[in-house]
Amino acid sequence: MEDHRDEIVVVVAGYTEEMERFLASNPGLTSRFSKFVRFEDYSTDELVTIVSRHAAASGYECADTTLVALRAHVDALPRERSFGNARLARQLLETMMTSQARRLAGLSSPSLADLTTLLPEDLPPARRPEAAL
């Protein structure tokens, strides 16, 4: 690496604390990584936009009521250290598409709109806080 340092780029990514621990695990690592980029969490609106755009790219449309419910769902999610951001948006969309498929399985002749529209009921149930002990 040292002989070709102007020709090579190594990118490592992860949660801040784990990356700091990784770099501290070997004294030579810190000196080899000279640039750091920290990304802020996406806002609720940005996450809703990500889900909506990925849905459109996959041939789906989110009804206006779905976008309202999606915004409320994302807003209610705990923003813990392991909050997934774009990964969360992808997983949420995959869950919605699976739920929509299950919902449509009961229809004998779904329309094109039925097949391409994600509805609020396709969202996963809201997470409930653990019961107090």
C-alpha positions in Angstrom: 0.0 0.0 0.0 2.7 2.4 0.9 4.6 2.0 -2.4 1.4 2.8 -4.4 -0.3 5.2 -2.0 -1.1 7.7 -4.8 -2.8 5.0 -6.9 -5.0 3.3 -4.4 -8.1 4.2 -2.5 -9.4 2.1 0.4 -12.8 2.9 1.7 -14.1 1.5 5.0 -17.5 2.3 6.3 -19.4 1.7 9.5 -20.8 3.1 12.6 -18.6 5.8 14.2 -17.8 3.9 17.5 -17.0 0.7 15.7 -14.8 2.4 13.1 -12.9 4.2 15.8 -12.3 0.8 17.5 -11.3 -0.7 14.2 -8.7 2.0 13.6 -7.4 1.8 17.1 -7.0 -2.0 16.8 -3.7 -1.6 15.0 -1.3 1.4 15.4 -0.6 1.5 11.7 -4.2 1.8 10.6 -4.9 5.3 11.8 -1.9 6.8 9.9 -3.1 5.1 6.7 -6.5 6.6 6.7 -6.1 10.4 6.4 -9.6 11.4 5.3 -12.8 10.9 7.2 -16.4 11.6 6.0 -19.2 11.5 8.5 -22.7 11.4 7.2 -25.7 12.8 9.1 -28.8 10.7 9.5 -31.4 11.2 6.8 -34.5 13.2 7.9 -37.9 11.6 7.8 -38.7 13.5 4.6 -35.6 12.2 3.0 -36.3 8.6 4.0 -39.9 8.9 2.6 -38.4 10.3 -0.6 -36.0 7.3 -0.8 -38.8 4.8 -0.3 -41.0 6.6 -2.9 -38.3 6.8 -5.5 -37.3 3.2 -5.0 -40.9 2.2 -5.2 -41.3 4.1 -8.5 -38.1 2.5 -9.9 -39.6 -0.9 -9.1 -42.9 -0.1 -10.8 -44.9 0.8 -7.7 -46.6 4.0 -6.7 -47.3 5.2 -3.1 -50.8 6.6 -2.8 -50.9 10.0 -1.1 -52.4 8.4 2.0 -49.5 5.9 2.0 -47.0 8.7 2.0 -48.7 10.3 5.0 -48.8 7.0 6.8 -45.2 6.3 5.8 -44.0 9.7 7.1 -45.8 9.0 10.5 -44.3 5.5 10.6 -40.7 6.7 9.9 -41.1 9.6 12.3 -42.1 7.2 15.1 -39.1 4.9 14.6 -36.5 5.3 17.4 -33.4 7.0 16.1 -31.0 4.7 17.9 -27.3 4.3 17.2 -28.0 1.5 14.7 -30.7 3.3 12.8 -30.3 2.1 9.3 -31.1 5.1 7.1 -31.1 4.1 3.4 -31.0 0.4 4.4 -34.0 1.0 6.5 -35.8 2.6 3.6 -35.0 -0.4 1.3 -36.1 -2.9 4.0 -39.3 -0.9 4.6 -40.1 -0.9 0.9 -39.5 -4.7 0.6 -41.8 -5.3 3.6 -44.5 -3.1 1.9 -44.2 -5.0 -1.4 -44.5 -8.3 0.4 -47.5 -7.1 2.4 -49.1 -5.8 -0.8 -48.6 -9.2 -2.5 -50.3 -10.9 0.4 -53.1 -8.4 0.4 -53.7 -8.9 -3.4 -53.6 -12.7 -3.1 -57.2 -12.6 -2.0 -58.4 -10.8 -5.1 -59.5 -12.8 -8.1 -58.9 -10.2 -10.7 -56.7 -7.3 -9.4 -56.5 -4.3 -11.6 -53.2 -2.7 -12.8 -53.7 0.0 -10.1 -54.1 -2.7 -7.5 -50.9 -4.4 -8.6 -48.9 -1.2 -8.7 -50.2 0.9 -5.7 -48.9 0.5 -2.2 -51.4 1.4 0.4 -51.1 2.4 4.1 -52.1 -1.1 5.2 -49.0 -2.4 3.5 -46.8 -0.7 6.1 -45.5 -2.9 8.9 -47.2 -2.6 12.2 -45.7 0.1 14.4 -43.2 -1.0 16.9 -44.5 -1.1 20.4 -42.2 -0.2 23.3 -41.5 -3.0 25.7 -43.9 -3.3 28.6 -42.7 -1.8 31.8 -41.3 -4.3 34.3 
